[in-house]
């Protein structure tokens, strides 16, 4: 069954720029001279190191174990020696964070016992699939990085009836998910069925935006041998790939404000990269030690899609993509709407790194910030129905309680408001500032 989805609350039409890299097949990026693996690659408690400096490690070896349900294991992406365990700058947390530093030996030697878990899903129980996801350190690869084993173990009081596989990849420039669906469609569907079985859900819907017709066809063919699967083709509009937006658009169900999640309305949502990683863990035994990363933008010589080892330096990947095309103006980890600008290229690929975007000097020019004219465009664009102009205005003036009363904490930081603002107000940055202060005050009250 194929459904065409056109409706969406808010959002903005943005130039997708996917033509730069969408035809570039995934290629192995190779082994860099150093890998940096943070204990915090995910939402939840940091992992705890199991190795020490000078230890020899092999590809796929467990090097840090999870703490509690909402945490994720960490494995060596290749063979080599533990060079250090020390604080390194974390590009997403924007602070120093403990990391295991590995010096590869170039042999790419796998750890003993690395083998397939099963060749089909009939031989695995739901509990076994959840255990495989946990042991493999799999997290949401769309950027959220929520531990997958926790996601597919929802609270017993939640009745789930539908699982959405997110292949929207609505963020401009990025094509990693597109290439995974195109080149590994069968494994993606296998992994999706594994997620469904583990969570006890019988209905699955594969969701893809209509700017990826080749991926739609590939996934449609891969789905043909399975029961309980549907395909939803969505018209292209940012940020349709957000899990709350996807749930509302495809199923007409509105997810409650934070801490509300899709499972509160009977739904689970996972990224296609997550499904692929789970399939790899089941079919080959390989834990999450590598992922597909798009290196793109007008500021890079050869936009590419790489299968990169977790911990690979950003500078290494840019070099593999032919280096800079002219003078770079800004390098972003992720996409232009929700990614984080990098102050240094000496930071590593994380489990949640979807892409590296290089903008030219001309593209990165800061336009003058003008006073708000109360046009209301940011309100129309907000996919969550918030009022960004008031939240940001209160934040700018230090009225944090007022910002909180206007639901600052509900903001998903998608950037639609700042993108559409004719006055070029830094709305997202101001809202982030308010959220950080609100969180700080809440912690102080505990």
GIPE-V461192 format. One record per residue. N is the residue number from 1. RES is the residue in one small letter. PHI is phi in whole degrees, -180 to 180 (* if undefined). PSI is psi in radians with two decimals (999 if undefined). D_CENTER is the distance of its C-alpha to the mean C-alpha in Angstrom with 1 decimal. Layout:
N:RES:PHI:PSI:D_CENTER, N:RES:PHI:PSI:D_CENTER
This chain:
1:x:*:2.28:27.6, 2:x:-119:2.24:25.8, 3:x:-117:2.37:25.2, 4:x:-98:2.14:24.7, 5:x:-110:2.13:22.9, 6:x:-114:-0.47:23.9, 7:x:-76:2.58:23.8, 8:x:-167:2.46:21.4, 9:x:-86:2.20:22.1, 10:x:67:-2.66:21.6, 11:x:87:2.98:19.1, 12:x:-140:2.60:20.2, 13:x:-83:2.17:20.9, 14:x:-125:2.55:19.4, 15:x:-60:2.15:20.4, 16:x:-81:-0.42:17.5, 17:x:57:0.34:18.8, 18:x:-77:-0.27:17.3, 19:x:-63:-0.33:20.7, 20:x:-66:-0.62:20.3, 21:x:-131:-0.04:18.2, 22:x:-67:-0.37:18.0, 23:x:-95:0.01:21.2, 24:x:-87:1.95:20.2, 25:x:-62:2.68:20.0, 26:x:-69:2.26:17.7, 27:x:-129:2.59:19.8, 28:x:-69:2.23:19.8, 29:x:-76:-0.29:19.5, 30:x:96:-3.05:22.0, 31:x:-110:2.03:22.6, 32:x:-76:3.08:22.8, 33:x:-76:-0.35:25.5, 34:x:-150:2.49:23.3, 35:x:-122:2.35:20.1, 36:x:-118:2.07:18.7, 37:x:-120:1.94:16.9, 38:x:-76:2.64:16.1, 39:x:-72:-0.38:17.1, 40:x:-111:1.55:14.3, 41:x:-106:0.21:11.0, 42:x:-157:2.90:10.1, 43:x:-73:2.40:11.4, 44:x:114:-2.88:15.1, 45:x:-70:2.43:17.9, 46:x:-63:2.67:17.7, 47:x:-74:2.84:18.9, 48:x:-112:2.19:22.5, 49:x:-59:2.47:23.8, 50:x:-112:-0.07:26.1, 51:x:-118:2.99:27.3, 52:x:-137:2.86:29.4, 53:x:-54:2.47:30.2, 54:x:81:-0.07:32.2, 55:x:-69:2.52:30.9, 56:x:-89:2.38:30.4, 57:x:-127:2.76:27.2, 58:x:-120:2.78:26.3, 59:x:-60:2.21:23.3, 60:x:90:-0.04:21.5, 61:x:-73:2.40:23.6, 62:x:-69:2.11:22.4, 63:x:-116:-0.21:22.5, 64:x:-153:2.33:21.2, 65:x:-102:2.63:21.4, 66:x:-72:2.74:19.5, 67:x:-113:1.90:21.4, 68:x:77:-3.07:21.7, 69:x:-68:-0.78:19.6, 70:x:-94:1.38:16.6, 71:x:-165:2.95:16.0, 72:x:-142:2.48:14.9, 73:x:-71:2.77:17.1, 74:x:-130:2.40:16.9, 75:x:-127:2.72:18.7, 76:x:-72:2.18:20.5, 77:x:-72:-0.40:18.9, 78:x:-154:3.07:22.5, 79:x:-84:2.65:26.0, 80:x:164:-2.72:27.6, 81:x:-124:2.44:28.8, 82:x:-71:1.95:27.2, 83:x:-79:-0.67:28.2, 84:x:-168:2.80:27.4, 85:x:-125:1.88:25.6, 86:x:-156:2.86:25.3, 87:x:-70:2.35:23.4, 88:x:-131:2.78:21.2, 89:x:-73:2.17:19.5, 90:x:-92:2.05:15.9, 91:x:-67:-0.43:14.2, 92:x:-93:-0.78:11.8, 93:x:-74:-0.32:14.5, 94:x:58:0.75:17.1, 95:x:-157:2.97:19.6, 96:x:-74:2.38:21.2, 97:x:-144:2.51:19.6, 98:x:-63:2.39:21.2, 99:x:-144:2.63:20.1, 100:x:-95:2.18:21.8, 101:x:-105:2.14:22.9, 102:x:-113:2.34:23.9, 103:x:-100:1.83:26.4, 104:x:-64:2.62:26.1, 105:x:-99:-0.04:29.4, 106:x:83:-0.07:28.4, 107:x:-86:-0.42:29.4, 108:x:56:0.68:26.1, 109:x:-79:2.19:28.1, 110:x:-77:2.68:26.5, 111:x:-69:2.61:27.3, 112:x:-64:2.39:30.2, 113:x:93:-0.01:29.6, 114:x:-72:1.94:26.3, 115:x:-154:2.81:26.9, 116:x:-57:2.54:25.7, 117:x:-87:-0.58:25.5, 118:x:-168:2.83:26.8, 119:x:-105:-0.18:27.3, 120:x:-150:2.88:27.0, 121:x:-83:-0.34:25.7, 122:x:-62:-0.49:29.2, 123:x:-87:-0.01:29.9, 124:x:-116:2.43:27.1, 125:x:-88:2.94:27.2, 126:x:-60:-0.71:24.4, 127:x:-64:-0.67:24.9, 128:x:-67:-0.67:24.7, 129:x:-65:-0.73:21.4, 130:x:-62:-0.68:20.0, 131:x:-66:-0.69:21.7, 132:x:-64:-0.77:20.2, 133:x:-61:-0.70:16.6, 134:x:-70:-0.83:17.6, 135:x:-63:-0.54:19.7, 136:x:-84:-0.09:17.0, 137:x:69:0.53:14.6, 138:x:-79:2.35:11.8, 139:x:-131:2.98:8.8, 140:x:-64:2.08:6.1, 141:x:-93:0.13:4.1, 142:x:-82:-0.10:2.4, 143:x:128:-0.47:1.7, 144:x:-72:-0.60:4.9, 145:x:64:0.54:6.1, 146:x:-77:2.29:9.2, 147:x:-55:2.18:11.6, 148:x:-65:-0.66:12.2, 149:x:-61:-0.60:15.9, 150:x:-73:-0.67:16.2, 151:x:-62:-0.73:14.5, 152:x:-88:0.24:17.0, 153:x:-124:1.14:19.8, 154:x:-71:2.84:20.1, 155:x:-55:2.54:23.2, 156:x:-64:-0.41:26.4, 157:x:-84:0.02:27.4, 158:x:-99:2.13:24.6, 159:x:-94:2.01:25.7, 160:x:-102:2.38:22.9, 161:x:-128:-0.24:23.9, 162:x:-143:2.42:20.9, 163:x:-118:2.20:17.6, 164:x:-102:2.25:15.3, 165:x:-99:2.02:13.3, 166:x:-89:1.82:10.8, 167:x:-115:0.39:11.6, 168:x:-67:-0.79:12.0, 169:x:42:1.07:9.7, 170:x:-79:-0.30:11.8, 171:x:-63:2.25:10.7, 172:x:-56:2.67:13.8, 173:x:77:-0.63:14.3, 174:x:-76:2.40:11.2, 175:x:-136:0.24:12.5, 176:x:-61:-0.84:10.6, 177:x:-65:-0.67:10.1, 178:x:-56:-0.87:13.6, 179:x:-68:-0.64:15.1, 180:x:-62:-0.78:13.8, 181:x:-64:-0.67:15.4, 182:x:-72:-0.73:18.4, 183:x:-94:-0.40:19.1, 184:x:-133:0.69:18.1, 185:x:-57:-0.75:18.7, 186:x:-64:-0.71:21.0, 187:x:-69:-0.64:18.7, 188:x:-61:-0.79:15.8, 189:x:-68:-0.68:18.5, 190:x:-58:-0.81:20.0, 191:x:-65:-0.63:16.8, 192:x:-64:-0.76:16.5, 193:x:-63:-0.59:20.1, 194:x:-66:-0.74:19.6, 195:x:-61:-0.75:17.1, 196:x:-63:-0.77:19.7, 197:x:-66:-0.73:22.5, 198:x:-63:-0.56:21.0, 199:x:-98:-0.03:20.6, 200:x:74:0.45:23.9, 201:x:-103:2.31:22.7, 202:x:-99:-0.31:24.9, 203:x:-108:2.17:23.4, 204:x:-125:2.39:20.3, 205:x:-125:2.13:19.2, 206:x:-88:2.16:17.1, 207:x:-115:2.09:15.9, 208:x:-137:2.43:15.8, 209:x:-76:2.68:16.9, 210:x:-76:0.04:20.3, 211:x:-87:0.19:19.6, 212:x:-128:1.03:18.7, 213:x:-61:-0.60:22.1, 214:x:-70:-0.66:22.1, 215:x:-68:-0.66:18.9, 216:x:-60:-0.78:20.4, 217:x:-67:-0.74:23.5, 218:x:-63:-0.75:22.0, 219:x:-71:-0.62:20.2, 220:x:-62:-0.74:23.4, 221:x:-67:-0.71:25.4, 222:x:-66:-0.52:23.3, 223:x:-75:-0.35:23.5, 224:x:-60:-0.45:27.2, 225:x:-91:0.13:28.2, 226:x:-122:2.56:26.5, 227:x:-92:2.75:27.7, 228:x:80:0.20:25.9, 229:x:-113:2.46:23.3, 230:x:-129:2.84:23.1, 231:x:-122:2.23:21.5, 232:x:-114:2.07:20.6, 233:x:-101:2.08:20.7, 234:x:-106:2.44:19.5, 235:x:-65:2.56:21.0, 236:x:-76:2.11:18.8, 237:x:-163:2.28:18.1, 238:x:-84:2.41:15.4, 239:x:-106:1.15:13.5, 240:x:-59:-0.39:14.2, 241:x:-78:-0.11:10.7, 242:x:-63:2.45:10.5, 243:x:-63:-0.58:11.4, 244:x:-71:-0.69:14.7, 245:x:-68:-0.68:15.6, 246:x:-65:-0.76:15.0, 247:x:-62:-0.73:17.2, 248:x:-69:-0.75:19.8, 249:x:-69:-0.78:20.0, 250:x:-81:-0.69:20.3, 251:x:-113:-0.15:22.2, 252:x:70:0.40:23.8, 253:x:-108:2.24:22.7, 254:x:-94:2.09:21.9, 255:x:-75:2.33:19.7, 256:x:-61:2.74:21.7, 257:x:-58:2.81:20.8, 258:x:-51:2.41:19.1, 259:x:-86:0.38:19.3, 260:x:-63:2.49:19.3, 261:x:-133:2.86:16.6, 262:x:-52:-0.56:16.7, 263:x:-67:-0.25:18.7, 264:x:-69:-0.31:21.4, 265:x:-117:0.43:22.2, 266:x:82:0.38:22.0, 267:x:-129:2.53:18.6, 268:x:-119:2.59:15.5, 269:x:-134:2.25:12.2, 270:x:-134:2.67:9.9, 271:x:-80:2.65:7.7, 272:x:-61:-0.58:10.2, 273:x:-65:-0.60:8.7, 274:x:-65:-0.77:9.1, 275:x:-61:-0.73:12.5, 276:x:-64:-0.74:13.4, 277:x:-63:-0.68:12.8, 278:x:-67:-0.70:15.0, 279:x:-61:-0.77:17.5, 280:x:-60:-0.74:17.8, 281:x:-64:-0.66:18.4, 282:x:-76:-0.84:21.1, 283:x:-82:-0.44:22.7, 284:x:-121:-0.32:22.8, 285:x:86:-0.03:22.3, 286:x:-79:2.14:19.7, 287:x:-72:-3.13:17.2, 288:x:-77:1.62:13.7, 289:x:-121:-0.06:15.1, 290:x:-154:2.79:13.6, 291:x:-154:2.86:10.8, 292:x:-84:2.27:11.1, 293:x:-129:2.26:10.6, 294:x:-87:2.25:12.3, 295:x:-114:1.96:15.0, 296:x:-151:-3.08:16.6, 297:x:115:2.78:18.7, 298:x:-67:-0.26:22.4, 299:x:-93:0.11:22.7, 300:x:-119:2.53:22.0, 301:x:-68:-0.73:24.7, 302:x:-135:1.53:23.1, 303:x:-52:2.31:19.6, 304:x:-144:2.90:18.1, 305:x:-122:2.11:15.5, 306:x:-116:2.53:15.6, 307:x:-90:1.86:15.1, 308:x:-110:2.45:14.8, 309:x:-66:2.41:15.7, 310:x:-59:2.31:13.6, 311:x:100:-0.08:15.6, 312:x:-67:2.33:16.7, 313:x:-64:2.49:17.9, 314:x:-59:-0.69:16.5, 315:x:-60:-0.64:20.3, 316:x:-65:-0.77:20.7, 317:x:-67:-0.68:18.2, 318:x:-64:-0.69:19.7, 319:x:-63:-0.71:23.1, 320:x:-65:-0.45:22.2, 321:x:-90:0.34:21.3, 322:x:92:0.00:24.9, 323:x:80:-3.02:24.4, 324:x:-74:2.53:24.7, 325:x:-101:1.66:26.6, 326:x:83:-2.75:28.9, 327:x:-90:2.07:28.1, 328:x:-72:2.52:24.5, 329:x:-102:-0.57:24.1, 330:x:-161:2.46:20.5, 331:x:-118:2.21:17.6, 332:x:-119:2.35:14.1, 333:x:-90:1.98:11.0, 334:x:106:-2.70:8.4, 335:x:-99:3.07:10.4, 336:x:-71:-0.37:13.8, 337:x:-87:-0.73:13.1, 338:x:-123:0.00:10.4, 339:x:-73:3.01:10.2, 340:x:-115:2.29:12.6, 341:x:-69:2.44:15.9, 342:x:-99:2.37:17.0, 343:x:-91:-0.20:20.6, 344:x:-149:2.61:20.9, 345:x:-91:-0.02:19.6, 346:x:-88:0.83:20.5, 347:x:-125:2.68:17.1, 348:x:-97:2.83:15.1, 349:x:-67:2.31:11.9, 350:x:-102:2.99:9.7, 351:x:-61:-0.54:7.9, 352:x:-95:0.17:4.5, 353:x:-78:1.89:6.4, 354:x:-86:-0.49:6.0, 355:x:-168:2.91:9.5, 356:x:-124:2.08:12.6, 357:x:-111:2.20:14.7, 358:x:-112:2.02:18.4, 359:x:-99:2.62:20.5, 360:x:-76:2.93:24.3, 361:x:-61:-0.64:26.7, 362:x:-69:-0.65:27.9, 363:x:-71:-0.49:24.5, 364:x:-91:0.18:23.7, 365:x:-68:2.28:27.0, 366:x:-81:2.10:26.8, 367:x:-79:2.68:28.8, 368:x:-59:2.41:31.3, 369:x:-89:2.14:30.3, 370:x:-109:2.86:32.8, 371:x:-64:2.56:33.9, 372:x:-62:2.34:32.3, 373:x:-104:0.17:34.5, 374:x:56:0.71:33.4, 375:x:-77:-0.40:32.6, 376:x:84:0.08:30.1, 377:x:-64:-0.60:27.6, 378:x:-67:-0.57:24.7, 379:x:-69:-0.75:25.8, 380:x:-63:-0.61:25.9, 381:x:-81:-0.41:22.4, 382:x:-64:2.09:20.7, 383:x:-72:-0.18:18.9, 384:x:-107:0.08:19.7, 385:x:71:0.48:23.4, 386:x:-87:3.08:23.5, 387:x:-119:1.39:25.9, 388:x:-57:-0.58:24.1, 389:x:-63:-0.67:27.4, 390:x:-78:-0.70:29.0, 391:x:-60:-0.82:26.2, 392:x:-68:-0.65:25.9, 393:x:-64:-0.76:29.7, 394:x:-65:-0.73:30.2, 395:x:-62:-0.73:27.6, 396:x:-62:-0.55:29.4, 397:x:-97:0.05:32.7, 398:x:82:0.22:31.6, 399:x:-88:1.32:32.1, 400:x:-70:-0.67:29.3, 401:x:-63:-0.67:30.8, 402:x:-67:-0.69:31.2, 403:x:-62:-0.70:27.6, 404:x:-65:-0.67:26.6, 405:x:-66:-0.40:29.1, 406:x:-93:0.35:27.4, 407:x:68:0.73:24.2, 408:x:-57:-0.66:22.3, 409:x:-70:-0.26:20.1, 410:x:-79:-0.30:19.0, 411:x:-60:2.31:17.3, 412:x:-94:0.02:13.6, 413:x:60:0.68:14.0, 414:x:-75:-0.40:13.1, 415:x:89:0.04:16.0, 416:x:-59:-0.71:18.1, 417:x:-64:-0.81:21.1, 418:x:-68:-0.61:21.2, 419:x:-65:-0.70:20.8, 420:x:-89:-0.22:23.7, 421:x:-66:2.09:25.9, 422:x:-72:-0.33:29.1, 423:x:-91:-0.03:30.0, 424:x:59:0.66:26.8, 425:x:-70:2.47:26.4, 426:x:-80:1.09:23.5, 427:x:-62:-0.79:22.6, 428:x:-65:-0.76:19.0, 429:x:-61:-0.70:20.2, 430:x:-68:-0.69:23.1, 431:x:-67:-0.69:21.2, 432:x:-59:-0.72:18.9, 433:x:-61:-0.76:22.2, 434:x:-64:-0.75:23.6, 435:x:-63:-0.71:20.8, 436:x:-64:-0.72:21.2, 437:x:-70:-0.69:24.9, 438:x:-62:-0.80:24.8, 439:x:-61:-0.74:22.7, 440:x:-62:-0.74:25.2, 441:x:-68:-0.65:28.1, 442:x:-64:-0.71:26.9, 443:x:-65:-0.68:26.6, 444:x:-66:-0.48:30.0, 445:x:-82:-0.25:31.5, 446:x:-74:999:30.5
